[in-house]
Amino acid sequence: MTPTVPPFAELAAPAHWRTVDFISDLHLQASEPATVAACLHYLQATPADAIFLLGDIFEVWVGDDALQDPGSFEAQVCAQLQAAAQRCALYFMHGNRDFLAGNAFLQHCGITGLPDPTVLTFAGQRYLLSHGDLLCIDDTDYQRFRVQARSSAWQQQFLSQPLAVRRAQARGIRQESEARKQSGAIYADVDHASAIAWLQAAGAHTLIHGHTHRPADHTLAPGLQRVVLSDWDAAALPPRLETLRLSAAGLERVALAPMYQPS
């Protein structure tokens, strides 16, 4: 079967950018305060000219109206994103947990939204950016849900419910997901042939993505590679707190712990 290649957007880095950070799968939630604190430390201290948030920054996003409550967890995190956007450029790509983040969220935080996938041109090189879930084609149940959940009809129906109802449904989804993890379920990885097809169509040499929580560097074919971002968990032993940093010298994994852990 010939892999499906979606259309991709193009973004050229401004000439003054010297350092770019890529992060994903922070899964920020009020019940994980150490990871939230580490994220806020990172946003305040990173030297990057731009940060690319490649999906699942929040454990769940139930609608932009959550920002209307200034005391909500969402509003508190977004205040920090807003402050960071005053210091560097922020870009956001939807993940499978925060795909309902809309224009109100982006405008409130001063973030630029990115289609999935997007090609970033930096220092004369082309990098293909994706959350990664679209490439996990063997996860057929999820792919069917993804098509449904990205439809305007499904989203309109979900968002028409009271915020409290949506939060309750999100808690149920998280509990199901956690139960699946505890059962030892094996999640699908990125499809090798599809990753190559995407890179070739985009004229890029490196695919950068998250979603799988399997940080590694993969050689796909001569001159083509796949670089997987780490998820974040400040409470893990050892802590998983990492950014992928791009400069003219290339890509480098930067371990943020313990620098960004709360004292």
HELIX and SHEET records of a PDB file:
HELIX    1   1 PRO A   33  ALA A   45  1                                  13    
HELIX    2   2 ASP A   64  GLN A   68  5                                   5    
HELIX    3   3 PHE A   73  ALA A   85  1                                  13    
HELIX    4   4 ASN A  103  CYS A  109  1                                   7    
HELIX    5   5 ASP A  133  LEU A  135  5                                   3    
HELIX    6   6 THR A  140  ALA A  149  1                                  10    
HELIX    7   7 SER A  152  LEU A  159  1                                   8    
HELIX    8   8 LEU A  163  GLN A  182  1                                  20    
HELIX    9   9 HIS A  192  ALA A  202  1                                  11    
SHEET    1   A 6 ALA A   9  ALA A  12  0                                        
SHEET    2   A 6 THR A 118  PHE A 122  1                                        
SHEET    3   A 6 GLN A 125  SER A 130 -1                                        
SHEET    4   A 6 THR A 206  HIS A 209  1                                        
SHEET    5   A 6 LEU A 224  VAL A 228  1                                        
SHEET    6   A 6 ALA A 216  ALA A 221 -1                                        
SHEET    1   B 6 THR A 112  GLY A 113  0                                        
SHEET    2   B 6 ALA A  89  PHE A  92  1                                        
SHEET    3   B 6 ALA A  50  LEU A  53  1                                        
SHEET    4   B 6 VAL A  20  ILE A  23  1                                        
SHEET    5   B 6 GLU A 242  SER A 247 -1                                        
SHEET    6   B 6 GLY A 250  ALA A 255 -1                                        
END                                                                             
